């Protein structure tokens, strides 16, 4: 026999974890999930996982906007400083600046990025 190959399909009602679709026994005796089962499991996780978003209140938007007026690009230190000032995660600050630059470029059709000299200051 080449392996276990237990087909389970969808999880039973009330069960917390979905069961693997297929298992196989390797030549050295280990039991592993098939590639198809791993891919199916990843798809189920991706579909169920809610997007985590950080809501930015008006006060923090004011801080972000004032920084953006001076520097449309920030260094790691600049992002960290804003993060500490606002209480937002560094990645949220980084994505806010990316999105703001993209929106400005879309509105005007021109990239109004700061010069490298100003970029290096922050």
mmCIF file of the C-alpha atoms, coordinates in Angstrom:
data_MODEL
# 
_entry.id   MODEL 
# 
loop_
_atom_site.group_PDB 
_atom_site.id 
_atom_site.type_symbol 
_atom_site.label_atom_id 
_atom_site.label_alt_id 
_atom_site.label_comp_id 
_atom_site.label_asym_id 
_atom_site.label_entity_id 
_atom_site.label_seq_id 
_atom_site.pdbx_PDB_ins_code 
_atom_site.Cartn_x 
_atom_site.Cartn_y 
_atom_site.Cartn_z 
_atom_site.occupancy 
_atom_site.B_iso_or_equiv 
_atom_site.pdbx_formal_charge 
_atom_site.auth_seq_id 
_atom_site.auth_comp_id 
_atom_site.auth_asym_id 
_atom_site.auth_atom_id 
_atom_site.pdbx_PDB_model_num 
ATOM 1   C CA . UNK A 1 1   ? 0.000   0.000  0.000   1.00 0.00 ? 1   UNK A CA 1 
ATOM 2   C CA . UNK A 1 2   ? 1.359   3.397  -0.974  1.00 0.00 ? 2   UNK A CA 1 
ATOM 3   C CA . UNK A 1 3   ? -0.054  5.350  1.927   1.00 0.00 ? 3   UNK A CA 1 
ATOM 4   C CA . UNK A 1 4   ? -2.947  6.380  4.071   1.00 0.00 ? 4   UNK A CA 1 
ATOM 5   C CA . UNK A 1 5   ? -4.732  8.761  1.628   1.00 0.00 ? 5   UNK A CA 1 
ATOM 6   C CA . UNK A 1 6   ? -7.629  9.537  3.957   1.00 0.00 ? 6   UNK A CA 1 
ATOM 7   C CA . UNK A 1 7   ? -10.142 11.813 2.244   1.00 0.00 ? 7   UNK A CA 1 
ATOM 8   C CA . UNK A 1 8   ? -12.026 13.906 4.785   1.00 0.00 ? 8   UNK A CA 1 
ATOM 9   C CA . UNK A 1 9   ? -13.536 16.792 2.809   1.00 0.00 ? 9   UNK A CA 1 
ATOM 10  C CA . UNK A 1 10  ? -15.201 19.617 4.729   1.00 0.00 ? 10  UNK A CA 1 
ATOM 11  C CA . UNK A 1 11  ? -14.857 19.829 8.520   1.00 0.00 ? 11  UNK A CA 1 
ATOM 12  C CA . UNK A 1 12  ? -17.634 18.462 10.690  1.00 0.00 ? 12  UNK A CA 1 
ATOM 13  C CA . UNK A 1 13  ? -20.067 21.042 12.154  1.00 0.00 ? 13  UNK A CA 1 
ATOM 14  C CA . UNK A 1 14  ? -18.725 22.409 15.420  1.00 0.00 ? 14  UNK A CA 1 
ATOM 15  C CA . UNK A 1 15  ? -15.142 21.313 14.759  1.00 0.00 ? 15  UNK A CA 1 
ATOM 16  C CA . UNK A 1 16  ? -12.550 24.044 15.207  1.00 0.00 ? 16  UNK A CA 1 
ATOM 17  C CA . UNK A 1 17  ? -9.918  22.942 12.682  1.00 0.00 ? 17  UNK A CA 1 
ATOM 18  C CA . UNK A 1 18  ? -10.500 21.689 9.159   1.00 0.00 ? 18  UNK A CA 1 
ATOM 19  C CA . UNK A 1 19  ? -9.172  18.205 8.600   1.00 0.00 ? 19  UNK A CA 1 
ATOM 20  C CA . UNK A 1 20  ? -6.526  17.592 5.930   1.00 0.00 ? 20  UNK A CA 1 
ATOM 21  C CA . UNK A 1 21  ? -7.863  16.471 2.568   1.00 0.00 ? 21  UNK A CA 1 
ATOM 22  C CA . UNK A 1 22  ? -5.202  13.809 2.018   1.00 0.00 ? 22  UNK A CA 1 
ATOM 23  C CA . UNK A 1 23  ? -2.349  12.219 3.924   1.00 0.00 ? 23  UNK A CA 1 
ATOM 24  C CA . UNK A 1 24  ? 0.510   10.118 2.596   1.00 0.00 ? 24  UNK A CA 1 
ATOM 25  C CA . UNK A 1 25  ? 3.163   7.954  4.182   1.00 0.00 ? 25  UNK A CA 1 
ATOM 26  C CA . UNK A 1 26  ? 6.720   8.694  3.045   1.00 0.00 ? 26  UNK A CA 1 
ATOM 27  C CA . UNK A 1 27  ? 9.214   5.872  2.329   1.00 0.00 ? 27  UNK A CA 1 
ATOM 28  C CA . UNK A 1 28  ? 10.823  6.521  5.736   1.00 0.00 ? 28  UNK A CA 1 
ATOM 29  C CA . UNK A 1 29  ? 7.467   6.069  7.515   1.00 0.00 ? 29  UNK A CA 1 
ATOM 30  C CA . UNK A 1 30  ? 6.487   9.706  8.202   1.00 0.00 ? 30  UNK A CA 1 
ATOM 31  C CA . UNK A 1 31  ? 2.904   10.808 7.528   1.00 0.00 ? 31  UNK A CA 1 
ATOM 32  C CA . UNK A 1 32  ? 2.643   14.048 5.549   1.00 0.00 ? 32  UNK A CA 1 
ATOM 33  C CA . UNK A 1 33  ? -0.038  16.170 3.882   1.00 0.00 ? 33  UNK A CA 1 
ATOM 34  C CA . UNK A 1 34  ? -0.122  16.162 0.094   1.00 0.00 ? 34  UNK A CA 1 
ATOM 35  C CA . UNK A 1 35  ? 0.681   19.352 -1.815  1.00 0.00 ? 35  UNK A CA 1 
ATOM 36  C CA . UNK A 1 36  ? -2.983  19.681 -2.824  1.00 0.00 ? 36  UNK A CA 1 
ATOM 37  C CA . UNK A 1 37  ? -4.082  19.437 0.817   1.00 0.00 ? 37  UNK A CA 1 
ATOM 38  C CA . UNK A 1 38  ? -1.566  22.097 1.871   1.00 0.00 ? 38  UNK A CA 1 
ATOM 39  C CA . UNK A 1 39  ? -2.717  24.440 -0.910  1.00 0.00 ? 39  UNK A CA 1 
ATOM 40  C CA . UNK A 1 40  ? -6.385  23.880 -0.034  1.00 0.00 ? 40  UNK A CA 1 
ATOM 41  C CA . UNK A 1 41  ? -5.643  24.547 3.642   1.00 0.00 ? 41  UNK A CA 1 
ATOM 42  C CA . UNK A 1 42  ? -3.855  27.816 2.795   1.00 0.00 ? 42  UNK A CA 1 
ATOM 43  C CA . UNK A 1 43  ? -6.796  28.917 0.655   1.00 0.00 ? 43  UNK A CA 1 
ATOM 44  C CA . UNK A 1 44  ? -9.246  28.258 3.511   1.00 0.00 ? 44  UNK A CA 1 
ATOM 45  C CA . UNK A 1 45  ? -7.079  30.274 5.906   1.00 0.00 ? 45  UNK A CA 1 
ATOM 46  C CA . UNK A 1 46  ? -6.733  33.143 3.436   1.00 0.00 ? 46  UNK A CA 1 
ATOM 47  C CA . UNK A 1 47  ? -10.490 33.249 2.875   1.00 0.00 ? 47  UNK A CA 1 
ATOM 48  C CA . UNK A 1 48  ? -11.346 33.298 6.597   1.00 0.00 ? 48  UNK A CA 1 
ATOM 49  C CA . UNK A 1 49  ? -8.699  35.744 7.827   1.00 0.00 ? 49  UNK A CA 1 
ATOM 50  C CA . UNK A 1 50  ? -10.108 39.258 8.301   1.00 0.00 ? 50  UNK A CA 1 
ATOM 51  C CA . UNK A 1 51  ? -7.959  42.186 7.253   1.00 0.00 ? 51  UNK A CA 1 
ATOM 52  C CA . UNK A 1 52  ? -6.507  43.997 10.224  1.00 0.00 ? 52  UNK A CA 1 
ATOM 53  C CA . UNK A 1 53  ? -6.788  47.736 9.802   1.00 0.00 ? 53  UNK A CA 1 
ATOM 54  C CA . UNK A 1 54  ? -5.808  50.533 12.133  1.00 0.00 ? 54  UNK A CA 1 
ATOM 55  C CA . UNK A 1 55  ? -8.297  53.346 12.276  1.00 0.00 ? 55  UNK A CA 1 
ATOM 56  C CA . UNK A 1 56  ? -6.605  56.729 12.184  1.00 0.00 ? 56  UNK A CA 1 
ATOM 57  C CA . UNK A 1 57  ? -8.427  59.428 14.154  1.00 0.00 ? 57  UNK A CA 1 
ATOM 58  C CA . UNK A 1 58  ? -8.591  63.106 13.160  1.00 0.00 ? 58  UNK A CA 1 
ATOM 59  C CA . UNK A 1 59  ? -5.789  64.178 15.493  1.00 0.00 ? 59  UNK A CA 1 
ATOM 60  C CA . UNK A 1 60  ? -3.397  61.601 14.039  1.00 0.00 ? 60  UNK A CA 1 
ATOM 61  C CA . UNK A 1 61  ? -4.389  62.522 10.495  1.00 0.00 ? 61  UNK A CA 1 
ATOM 62  C CA . UNK A 1 62  ? -3.405  66.107 11.307  1.00 0.00 ? 62  UNK A CA 1 
ATOM 63  C CA . UNK A 1 63  ? 0.017   64.926 12.485  1.00 0.00 ? 63  UNK A CA 1 
ATOM 64  C CA . UNK A 1 64  ? 0.499   62.774 9.386   1.00 0.00 ? 64  UNK A CA 1 
ATOM 65  C CA . UNK A 1 65  ? -0.617  65.596 7.070   1.00 0.00 ? 65  UNK A CA 1 
ATOM 66  C CA . UNK A 1 66  ? 1.760   68.103 8.689   1.00 0.00 ? 66  UNK A CA 1 
ATOM 67  C CA . UNK A 1 67  ? 4.678   65.693 8.287   1.00 0.00 ? 67  UNK A CA 1 
ATOM 68  C CA . UNK A 1 68  ? 3.657   64.990 4.686   1.00 0.00 ? 68  UNK A CA 1 
ATOM 69  C CA . UNK A 1 69  ? 3.728   68.722 3.864   1.00 0.00 ? 69  UNK A CA 1 
ATOM 70  C CA . UNK A 1 70  ? 7.415   68.764 4.876   1.00 0.00 ? 70  UNK A CA 1 
ATOM 71  C CA . UNK A 1 71  ? 8.482   65.290 3.744   1.00 0.00 ? 71  UNK A CA 1 
ATOM 72  C CA . UNK A 1 72  ? 6.577   63.075 1.342   1.00 0.00 ? 72  UNK A CA 1 
ATOM 73  C CA . UNK A 1 73  ? 9.214   60.360 1.914   1.00 0.00 ? 73  UNK A CA 1 
ATOM 74  C CA . UNK A 1 74  ? 10.372  59.345 5.377   1.00 0.00 ? 74  UNK A CA 1 
ATOM 75  C CA . UNK A 1 75  ? 13.384  57.470 6.651   1.00 0.00 ? 75  UNK A CA 1 
ATOM 76  C CA . UNK A 1 76  ? 12.988  54.663 9.177   1.00 0.00 ? 76  UNK A CA 1 
ATOM 77  C CA . UNK A 1 77  ? 13.766  57.151 11.940  1.00 0.00 ? 77  UNK A CA 1 
ATOM 78  C CA . UNK A 1 78  ? 11.075  59.524 10.663  1.00 0.00 ? 78  UNK A CA 1 
ATOM 79  C CA . UNK A 1 79  ? 8.481   56.751 10.559  1.00 0.00 ? 79  UNK A CA 1 
ATOM 80  C CA . UNK A 1 80  ? 9.486   55.668 14.057  1.00 0.00 ? 80  UNK A CA 1 
ATOM 81  C CA . UNK A 1 81  ? 9.176   59.243 15.364  1.00 0.00 ? 81  UNK A CA 1 
ATOM 82  C CA . UNK A 1 82  ? 5.677   59.624 13.909  1.00 0.00 ? 82  UNK A CA 1 
ATOM 83  C CA . UNK A 1 83  ? 4.734   56.206 15.253  1.00 0.00 ? 83  UNK A CA 1 
ATOM 84  C CA . UNK A 1 84  ? 5.760   57.217 18.770  1.00 0.00 ? 84  UNK A CA 1 
ATOM 85  C CA . UNK A 1 85  ? 3.992   60.576 18.454  1.00 0.00 ? 85  UNK A CA 1 
ATOM 86  C CA . UNK A 1 86  ? 0.700   59.106 17.214  1.00 0.00 ? 86  UNK A CA 1 
ATOM 87  C CA . UNK A 1 87  ? 0.706   55.661 18.806  1.00 0.00 ? 87  UNK A CA 1 
ATOM 88  C CA . UNK A 1 88  ? 0.200   54.055 15.381  1.00 0.00 ? 88  UNK A CA 1 
ATOM 89  C CA . UNK A 1 89  ? 2.285   51.072 14.260  1.00 0.00 ? 89  UNK A CA 1 
ATOM 90  C CA . UNK A 1 90  ? 5.295   51.958 12.080  1.00 0.00 ? 90  UNK A CA 1 
ATOM 91  C CA . UNK A 1 91  ? 3.868   49.934 9.168   1.00 0.00 ? 91  UNK A CA 1 
ATOM 92  C CA . UNK A 1 92  ? 0.607   51.890 9.336   1.00 0.00 ? 92  UNK A CA 1 
ATOM 93  C CA . UNK A 1 93  ? 2.577   55.134 9.065   1.00 0.00 ? 93  UNK A CA 1 
ATOM 94  C CA . UNK A 1 94  ? 4.579   53.732 6.154   1.00 0.00 ? 94  UNK A CA 1 
ATOM 95  C CA . UNK A 1 95  ? 1.426   52.620 4.287   1.00 0.00 ? 95  UNK A CA 1 
ATOM 96  C CA . UNK A 1 96  ? -0.325  55.939 4.979   1.00 0.00 ? 96  UNK A CA 1 
ATOM 97  C CA . UNK A 1 97  ? 2.573   57.804 3.307   1.00 0.00 ? 97  UNK A CA 1 
ATOM 98  C CA . UNK A 1 98  ? 2.599   55.373 0.368   1.00 0.00 ? 98  UNK A CA 1 
ATOM 99  C CA . UNK A 1 99  ? -1.132  55.810 -0.139  1.00 0.00 ? 99  UNK A CA 1 
ATOM 100 C CA . UNK A 1 100 ? -0.930  59.590 0.208   1.00 0.00 ? 100 UNK A CA 1 
ATOM 101 C CA . UNK A 1 101 ? 1.820   59.788 -2.440  1.00 0.00 ? 101 UNK A CA 1 
ATOM 102 C CA . UNK A 1 102 ? -0.226  57.572 -4.755  1.00 0.00 ? 102 UNK A CA 1 
ATOM 103 C CA . UNK A 1 103 ? -3.363  59.697 -4.263  1.00 0.00 ? 103 UNK A CA 1 
ATOM 104 C CA . UNK A 1 104 ? -1.439  62.928 -4.907  1.00 0.00 ? 104 UNK A CA 1 
ATOM 105 C CA . UNK A 1 105 ? 0.073   61.481 -8.061  1.00 0.00 ? 105 UNK A CA 1 
ATOM 106 C CA . UNK A 1 106 ? -3.366  60.349 -9.290  1.00 0.00 ? 106 UNK A CA 1 
ATOM 107 C CA . UNK A 1 107 ? -4.980  63.727 -8.580  1.00 0.00 ? 107 UNK A CA 1 
ATOM 108 C CA . UNK A 1 108 ? -2.340  65.862 -10.230 1.00 0.00 ? 108 UNK A CA 1 
ATOM 109 C CA . UNK A 1 109 ? -0.799  63.463 -12.718 1.00 0.00 ? 109 UNK A CA 1 
ATOM 110 C CA . UNK A 1 110 ? 2.588   64.631 -11.453 1.00 0.00 ? 110 UNK A CA 1 
ATOM 111 C CA . UNK A 1 111 ? 4.791   63.105 -8.780  1.00 0.00 ? 111 UNK A CA 1 
ATOM 112 C CA . UNK A 1 112 ? 5.441   65.901 -6.260  1.00 0.00 ? 112 UNK A CA 1 
ATOM 113 C CA . UNK A 1 113 ? 8.105   63.990 -4.355  1.00 0.00 ? 113 UNK A CA 1 
ATOM 114 C CA . UNK A 1 114 ? 10.567  65.941 -2.303  1.00 0.00 ? 114 UNK A CA 1 
ATOM 115 C CA . UNK A 1 115 ? 14.126  66.248 -3.466  1.00 0.00 ? 115 UNK A CA 1 
ATOM 116 C CA . UNK A 1 116 ? 16.793  63.846 -2.229  1.00 0.00 ? 116 UNK A CA 1 
ATOM 117 C CA . UNK A 1 117 ? 18.273  66.631 -0.109  1.00 0.00 ? 117 UNK A CA 1 
ATOM 118 C CA . UNK A 1 118 ? 14.993  67.042 1.812   1.00 0.00 ? 118 UNK A CA 1 
ATOM 119 C CA . UNK A 1 119 ? 14.578  63.274 1.912   1.00 0.00 ? 119 UNK A CA 1 
ATOM 120 C CA . UNK A 1 120 ? 17.898  62.841 3.692   1.00 0.00 ? 120 UNK A CA 1 
ATOM 121 C CA . UNK A 1 121 ? 16.978  65.393 6.413   1.00 0.00 ? 121 UNK A CA 1 
ATOM 122 C CA . UNK A 1 122 ? 14.147  63.329 7.878   1.00 0.00 ? 122 UNK A CA 1 
# 
